[in-house]
């Protein structure tokens, strides 16, 4: 178990004053079976009116608007989380039992459908089918597919954007964690395995000392259903463990974007992001 403090600051700098902005932030972790949120808070500058709610997928959302003229918007989320290293034993579920379970679950049915961001090309479908054919059940098939996708992709920043599709990322075999997760989702769903996009944070240093603060990152990985939900980080080729802090999940990045909004004004905007993570236990 690790106790991690995450400070995530993000926002927009505008080219000129804007008269108002309306925003949603999904930056606060949730307590669940493998993590316990001890403290979390969000600060918005300029000060705004806001309210919090939990969205359809169970993610905590801060909705806020700034109605005074401003040239910069900054949101800082600070969280203290205890994270467990979960068990990764596969569920003894066959394909027929999986299909029956999916038919009984609304979320599984929704996480089996492709989205415009995850729709896979034929070559990715073929890779998923090949990986699944050698497996002895849905869990081992899903693991083989996720590992194969991670091995085929290269992490490269600056070559993709938030609207890049799985097909585009797969064609170049490159992208960031968001793209690699979308490719993995497309492959898993094409094989008949429900899979969901997970957003959160990754502590990049496995052997960090207590009290050490490092530059972290927003991160994305995948979970698939084969009787229970199992996670894997295809970008780094590792199982989900006590360095992963979960914020939320959805069908793809669009469901769990850390910050989205609109503003009134003719100025352009520049997004900025910084994440720091401190191991406190």
C-alpha positions in Angstrom: 0.0 0.0 0.0 1.2 3.5 -0.8 -0.1 6.9 0.5 0.1 9.4 -2.4 -0.5 13.2 -2.4 -1.4 14.4 -5.9 -1.5 18.1 -6.9 -2.9 18.7 -10.4 -3.0 22.2 -11.7 -4.5 23.0 -15.1 -6.3 25.8 -16.9 -6.3 28.3 -19.8 -4.4 31.4 -20.6 -6.3 33.6 -23.0 -4.9 36.0 -25.6 -7.1 38.8 -24.3 -9.7 39.2 -21.6 -12.7 37.0 -21.9 -16.0 38.0 -20.4 -17.2 34.7 -19.0 -16.3 31.0 -19.0 -18.3 27.8 -18.2 -16.4 24.7 -17.3 -16.4 21.1 -15.9 -13.4 19.5 -14.1 -12.9 15.8 -13.5 -9.8 15.8 -11.4 -10.7 14.3 -8.0 -10.1 10.6 -7.2 -12.9 8.4 -5.9 -12.8 5.8 -3.1 -13.2 2.3 -4.3 -12.1 -1.3 -3.8 -8.4 -0.5 -4.3 -8.1 3.1 -3.1 -9.3 5.3 -0.2 -9.5 9.0 -0.6 -8.4 10.6 2.7 -8.7 14.2 1.5 -9.5 16.1 -1.7 -10.1 19.7 -2.5 -10.3 21.9 -5.6 -9.4 25.6 -5.9 -10.6 27.7 -8.8 -9.0 31.1 -9.6 -10.6 33.5 -10.3 -13.1 32.6 -7.6 -16.3 31.3 -9.2 -19.7 29.9 -8.4 -19.7 26.1 -8.5 -21.3 22.9 -7.5 -20.3 19.2 -7.4 -22.1 16.2 -8.7 -21.3 12.6 -9.6 -21.8 11.8 -13.3 -23.4 8.8 -15.0 -20.2 6.8 -14.8 -19.5 7.6 -11.1 -16.9 10.3 -11.7 -16.8 13.3 -9.4 -17.4 16.5 -11.3 -16.9 20.2 -10.4 -19.1 22.4 -12.6 -18.3 26.1 -12.4 -18.6 29.4 -14.2 -16.5 32.6 -14.0 -18.7 35.6 -14.9 -16.1 38.3 -14.5 -13.6 39.3 -17.1 -10.4 37.3 -16.9 -7.3 36.5 -18.9 -6.4 33.2 -17.1 -8.3 30.4 -15.5 -6.5 28.0 -13.0 -7.9 24.9 -11.3 -5.8 23.1 -8.7 -6.9 19.8 -7.3 -5.1 18.3 -4.3 -5.8 14.8 -3.1 -4.4 12.4 -0.5 -5.1 8.8 -1.4 -4.2 5.4 0.0 -3.7 2.9 -2.9 -3.6 -0.8 -2.6 -1.8 -3.2 -4.9 -4.8 -5.3 -6.0 -5.1 -9.0 -6.8 -5.0 -9.9 -10.5 -6.3 -13.4 -10.4 -8.4 -14.1 -13.5 -12.1 -15.0 -13.2 -12.9 -18.6 -14.3 -15.5 -17.3 -16.8 -16.0 -18.9 -20.3 -17.2 -17.1 -23.4 -20.8 -18.2 -23.0 -21.0 -17.2 -19.4 -19.4 -13.8 -20.3 -22.1 -13.2 -23.0 -24.8 -14.0 -20.5 -23.3 -11.6 -17.9 -23.0 -8.9 -20.5 -26.7 -9.3 -21.4 -27.6 -8.7 -17.7 -25.4 -5.6 -17.3 -26.2 -2.2 -18.8 -22.7 -0.9 -18.3 -21.1 -4.0 -19.9 -23.4 -3.6 -22.9 -22.4 0.0 -23.3 -18.7 -0.7 -22.8 -18.9 -3.3 -25.6 -19.9 -0.7 -28.2 -17.2 1.1 -30.2 -17.1 5.0 -30.2 -15.7 7.2 -32.9 -12.5 7.4 -30.9 -12.1 3.6 -30.5 -13.4 2.2 -33.8 -10.6 -0.2 -34.9 -9.2 -0.7 -38.4 -9.2 -4.2 -39.9 -5.6 -4.9 -39.0 -6.2 -4.2 -35.3 -9.3 -6.4 -35.3 -7.1 -9.2 -36.8 -4.4 -8.7 -34.1 -7.1 -9.0 -31.4 -8.6 -12.1 -33.0 -5.2 -13.7 -33.3 -4.3 -13.0 -29.6 -7.7 -14.2 -28.4 -7.5 -17.5 -30.5 -4.6 -18.8 -28.4 -6.3 -18.0 -25.1 -8.3 -20.4 -22.9 -11.0 -17.9 -21.9 -12.1 -14.2 -21.9 -9.7 -13.1 -19.1 -6.6 -14.6 -20.7 -7.7 -13.4 -24.1 -8.2 -9.8 -22.8 -4.8 -9.9 -21.2 -3.1 -11.2 -24.4 -4.8 -8.5 -26.5 -3.8 -5.6 -24.1 -0.2 -6.9 -23.9 0.0 -7.2 -27.7 -1.4 -3.6 -28.3 1.1 -2.2 -25.8 4.0 -4.0 -27.4 3.0 -2.8 -30.9 2.7 0.9 -29.9 5.4 3.4 -29.1 4.9 6.3 -26.7 5.5 9.6 -28.5 4.2 12.9 -27.5 3.3 15.7 -29.9 2.2 13.5 -32.7 -1.5 13.2 -31.7 -4.2 15.4 -30.2 -7.4 14.9 -28.1 -9.4 14.1 -31.2 -7.0 11.5 -32.6 -8.8 8.2 -33.2 -7.7 4.7 -32.5 -7.4 4.1 -36.3 -5.1 7.0 -36.8 -2.9 6.1 -33.8 -2.8 2.5 -34.9 -1.7 3.4 -38.4 1.3 5.3 -37.0 1.8 2.8 -34.1 2.5 5.8 -31.9 0.8 8.2 -29.5 0.4 9.1 -25.8 -1.4 7.1 -23.1 -4.8 8.3 -24.3 -4.2 7.0 -27.8 -2.8 3.7 -26.6 -5.8 3.2 -24.4 -8.2 3.9 -27.3 -6.4 1.4 -29.4 -6.6 -1.2 -26.7 -10.3 -0.5 -26.2 -11.0 -0.9 -29.9 -9.2 -4.2 -29.9 -10.8 -5.6 -26.8 -14.3 -4.6 -27.8 -13.8 -6.1 -31.3 -13.1 -9.5 -29.6 -16.4 -9.3 -27.7 -14.9 -8.2 -24.4 -16.4 -5.1 -22.6 -13.7 -2.6 -21.9 -13.6 0.9 -20.4 -11.3 3.9 -20.5 -9.8 4.8 -17.1 -8.3 8.2 -16.2 -6.1 9.0 -13.3 -2.5 9.5 -12.3 0.6 7.4 -12.4 3.5 7.8 -9.9 6.4 7.4 -12.3 9.0 6.3 -9.8 8.4 2.8 -8.3 11.1 3.2 -5.6 10.3 6.8 -4.5 11.3 7.6 -0.9 8.7 8.7 1.6 8.5 12.5 1.4 9.9 12.7 -2.1 8.0 14.9 -4.6 8.3 14.1 -8.3 6.8 15.4 -11.5 3.8 13.2 -12.2 1.4 13.0 -15.1 -2.3 12.5 -15.9 -2.6 9.0 -17.2 -5.0 6.6 -18.9 -5.3 2.9 -18.9 -8.0 0.2 -19.6 -10.1 -2.2 -17.7 -12.0 -5.2 -19.1 -14.9 -7.2 -17.8 -14.6 -11.0 -17.5 -16.7 -11.6 -14.5 -15.1 -8.7 -12.7 -13.2 -5.6 -13.9 -9.5 -6.1 -14.4 -7.1 -3.3 -15.2 -3.9 -3.1 -17.3 -1.6 -0.2 -18.3 -0.7 -0.8 -22.0 1.4 2.3 -22.2 3.8 1.0 -19.7 3.2 -2.7 -20.1 2.3 -3.2 -16.4 -0.6 -4.4 -14.3 -2.5 -1.7 -12.3 -0.9 -1.4 -8.9 -0.3 1.0 -6.0 1.3 3.7 -8.2 -2.0 4.2 -10.1 -4.5 6.6 -8.7 -7.9 6.3 -10.3 -10.1 9.4 -11.0 -12.9 7.9 -13.2 -13.9 5.9 -16.2 -16.0 6.1 -19.3 -16.4 4.8 -22.8 -13.4 6.9 -24.0 -11.4 10.1 -23.2 -14.4 12.3 -24.0 -16.3 10.9 -21.0 -13.5 11.7 -18.5 -11.6 14.7 -19.9 -9.9 16.5 -16.9 -11.1 19.9 -18.0 -13.6 21.1 -20.6 -15.5 24.3 -21.1 -16.5 27.2 -23.3 -15.8 30.9 -23.0 -17.2 34.2 -24.3 -14.7 36.3 -26.2 -12.6 36.5 -29.4 -9.3 35.6 -27.8 -7.5 32.3 -28.4 -6.6 30.1 -25.5 -3.6 28.0 -24.4 -4.0 25.0 -22.1 -1.4 24.4 -19.3 -1.0 21.4 -17.1 1.3 20.4 -14.2 1.1 17.4 -11.9 3.2 16.6 -8.8 3.0 13.5 -6.7 4.5 12.9 -3.2 4.7 9.6 -1.5 3.7 10.1 2.1 3.6 6.5 3.2 
